[in-house]
């Protein structure tokens, strides 16, 4: 990608996507016990392991998107994580009616994020990235 406008937009897209995952992962570290409790409350097995994996994916993937390092793999990992987390934690069809609208909005917002991540996985990090510098060397 040699178009400066496309390069800037790809960088901006990576940074905005990272802005969703990196703070979420860091908050899970700061509130680890609450995160484990929430995961357990959803009936998932091994909530401590689930919290650790969520932190690794969100922080590691967020940092990878920021730097544009291993971007395609990070985007696929974040897309799969988001897809699973969305179905488990935003099941709007299984909540009381007064909660359904917010959960439905979160559900479809997350599916849109998965779409953006898949585009990033398909087209890569762009010229303003560690990936581009590594492939040029």
N, C-alpha and C positions, 0 to 999 in steps of 0.2 A: 504494500500500500504506500504509494508515494504522494498522494494528494494530502497536503497539509490540513485541509478541513476534515477529511476522513480520519487522519491521524489524531487530531484533537478530539473529535467526537468519540473515537474508540477509547482514548485515554479517559475522557470524561465518563463514558459508560462504565469502564472498569472501576473508576474511583467511586462512582455512585453505587454500584453493586457492592463494592467492598464496604461502603458505609452502612449497609444493611447487616452484614455478617460480622464484621470485626467488633463493633460495640456489643452486639448480642452475645458473642462468645466471651468477651471480657466481663460482661455483667454476670454471666454464668459462673465465672471464676469467683467473682466477688460475693455472689450469693449461692455458693455451691450447695449448701445444705438445702436451701429452698428449691433449687433446680432438681436435685435428687428427689425431694419430696413430691414435686409436681409431676415428674416423670412416673414415679411410683403410683401417684394418685390416678394416673390414666390406665393403670393395670399392666404396665409394661414390665417385663422381667428385667432383672439386673439394672435397676435405675442408676446406680453409681457408675457402672460401666457405660451406660447410655449417656450420662452427663459428661463423662470424660471424652467419649467419642464426639459428642456434639461440640465440645470446646475445641477439640483438635481440628475438626472440620471447619468450624466457623472462624476461628482465629487463624489457622494455617491457610485456609482457602482465602480468607479476607486479605491476609498479607500477600499471598501469591497474586491476587488480582491487583492490589496496590502497585506491586513492583512489575507486574507483567511477567512473572517468572513461573514457568510450568502452567501457563494460563489455561490451555485447553483441558488438561487433566483436572486442574482446580475447578474449572467451570462445570465439568461433568460431575465431579464429586459433590459440589455445592448444589447442582440441579437435582441429583438423586436424593441427597439429604433433605432438600427443601420439599421435594415431592412426597417423601415418606412422612416428614414432620407435618406437612399440611393435611394429609389424610388422617393422621392420628390426632393431631392437636386442634384442628379446625373443622371437625366433622359437624357442620352446621345442621345436618339432617338428624342429628342425635342429641341436640341440646334443646332446652326449653324455648318456647316461641320468643320470649323476650330477649334471648341471647342469639337467636338464629341469624338476624340480619348482620350483626357485627362479625360473627364467625363466617358467614357466607362472603362478606367483603374480604376478610383476611384470606379465605380459601382461594378466591379468584385472583386476588392481588399476588399471592404466592405463585399461582400457576403462571401469571404473567412474568414474574421474576424468573421462573424456570425457563420460559421462552427466551428471555434475554440471555440467560446463561448458556442456553443451547446455541444461540447465534454466536456468542463469544467463543464457544468451543469449536464451532464450525469455521469461523473466520480468523481466529487467533487474536492476539493481544494488540496488534498494530505495530507501527514503526517506533512508537515512543514507549518501548518496553525492554526489559532485560532479555526476553525471548528474541526480539529482533536483533539486539546487539550480539547475542550469542550465535545466531545463525549467520550474521554478517562476518564473523571472525573466522 
